Amino acid sequence: MQENELRSSGWFGRKGKDGFIYRAWMKNQGIPEHEFKGKPIIGICNTWSELTPCNAHFKELAQSVKNGIFEAGGFPVEFPVMSLGETLMKPTAMLYRNLVSMDVEESIRANPLDGVVLLCGCDKTTPALIMGACSVNIPTIVISGGSMLTGKFRGKDIGTSDIWRFFADYQTGQMNDEDMYTAEACLARSQGHCAVMGTASSMACMVESLGLSLPQNAAIPAADSRRKALAHLSGNRIVEMVKEDLKLSDVLTRQAFDNAIMVNAAIGGSTNFIIHLLAIAARIGVDLTMDDFNTTSKQIPLLANLQPSGKYFMEDFFYAGGLPALMKELDSKLHSEAITVSGHPMLRNYENSECYNRDLIATLDKPFNPVAGIAVLKGNLCENGAVLKPSAASNHLLQHTGKAVVFENIEDFNKRINDPELDVDKDSVLVLKNVGPRGYPGMPEVGNMLIPKKLMDTGVTDMVRISDGRMSGTGFGTVVLHVSPEAAVGGTLAIVQNGDIIILDYKAGQLNVQLSNEEIAARKKNLINTTNIAARGYVHMYQTHVDQAHLGADLDFLKGSSGSKVVRDSH
């Protein structure tokens, strides 16, 4: 690619006043003129923040990317965008995913960038950055931050999924405050995101299976020096991608999305994968629907024995061969010809890989669990769909009929769930309303509701739970999520009452409330919407423009692309 073909030459290649200003103010950083001349300018979109502990090592990772860019003959420019820390942000990081995507999109378009490297790790940073980059569509490569090392607690390996187990033990008196303090110091013992196949690792696997990263991106631990080496090589590669003009739209084909869906099933990936991939597809212009995620018909079993669906951790996954070794087992199912950011077909990314632990990465003919993926449910309780992760559920509850115990919102749930007088038994179905995209707002990870203490005391460890919210990718249980339409917009969930009979039939893909159409219509007619719409700011914009879960919960006006061209081009 010649200098006059570089997008950045529209800034730095100009004569007269404008070019003078663009170059002069970059030179105040000590940059000599030849760095702008004919070299691809590569943006490093960094979500480093001390308020996002998962991404707190990204300054070092960015330096490795810069080294690779310099080596390949490009010029790196690092820029920040809003960072989403899943562990600290209130009311929920998901509320701000779309805001970050806007930040990313406008930052890329407005600046003299020929290509971009996306540094993402914590759950929402990955889809937010990819969504924003898709709407600009210049050469882009993704680097995940990597998972933390496996926790060690009293002789046992632990990860984020154990938090739910610890709290259950704490509720029943099997752990005390001192035990909890000790465990939290043992859990997160290195930089990086969750050590299990939670949402962050599911997103890293999504990136690699879509073809947006170099091989092994998904599983190299954050603390492993090979993560920095991968970043360096990605810096090399993005310069070549600019020269080849290999853009996101070239990589993110329908075949790439199909590959990611099949891989997510085989790894036991997070249910959050659905809502993020739908949003990404809508940005890049690929027609994807909820029904496309129902992998039962594709006969994809669970191949990865990883928490929360299994016993191992992401660190172990890497040592066992990582995602390339698992994808090799899926070769007969995958679109191996799909192009990747490497410039080669996906097959090249995994064909020479090996598995070093068959207890962790199983084969198609002898899978870890024949039940896998994400089941998409339909019915009068979820006309536009709901999701269930069968590999994390209890088999005896996958076909279940029970009476509803209804909570109108999360405050109602927190107030009454442990009330000794709560009319609930082990066969009841817990129903939580108004935690969807608009109703909360932001669709928090509260779907895996706690079991009432009085039932836990009798040994109950799982119940059918239904909501219009989400669940942490580290969570588990027979939990129905993403019910659409949500309660706040008048979905059937809004009219469910205590004692209504709920029928879950996983095999039939059905979720229904045992009410006639006439009764549902009558109740909806008398429904009073109590949703509070924020008076101002981003939250007001979010609540008035957010799509429902089955459409990816993006803002309606952000779908599609505005491209890389700057509309008004004058200084």
Secondary structure, DSSP 8 states (H G I E B T S, - for coil): --GGGSTTHHHHT--HHHHHHHHHHHHTTT--GGGTSS--EEEEEE---TT-GGGTTHHHHHHHHHHHHHHTT-EEEEEE-----TTT-SS-GGGGHHHHHHHHHHHHHHS--SEEEEEE-STTHHHHHHHHHHTT--SEEEEE--B---EEETTEEE-TTHHHHHHHHHHTTSS-HHHHHHHHHHH--SSSB-SSSSHHHHHHHHHHHHT-S-TTTTTS-TTSHHHHHHHHHHHHHHHHHHHHT--HHHH--HHHHHHHHHHHHHHT--THHHHHHHHHHHHHT----GGGGBGGGGT--B-B-BTTTSSB-HHHHHHTTHHHHHHHHTTTTS-TT-B-TTSSBTHHHHTT---S-TTTB--SSS-SBS--SBEEEEETTEEEEEEE-GGGS-GGGSEEEEEEEEESSHHHHHHHTT-TT----TT-EEEE-S-STTTTTS--S--S----HHHHTTT----EEEESS---TT--SSEEEEEES-GGGT-GGGG--TT-EEEEETTTTEEEES--HHHHHHHHHT--------SSHHHHHHHHHB--GGGTS-BGGGSS---S--SS---
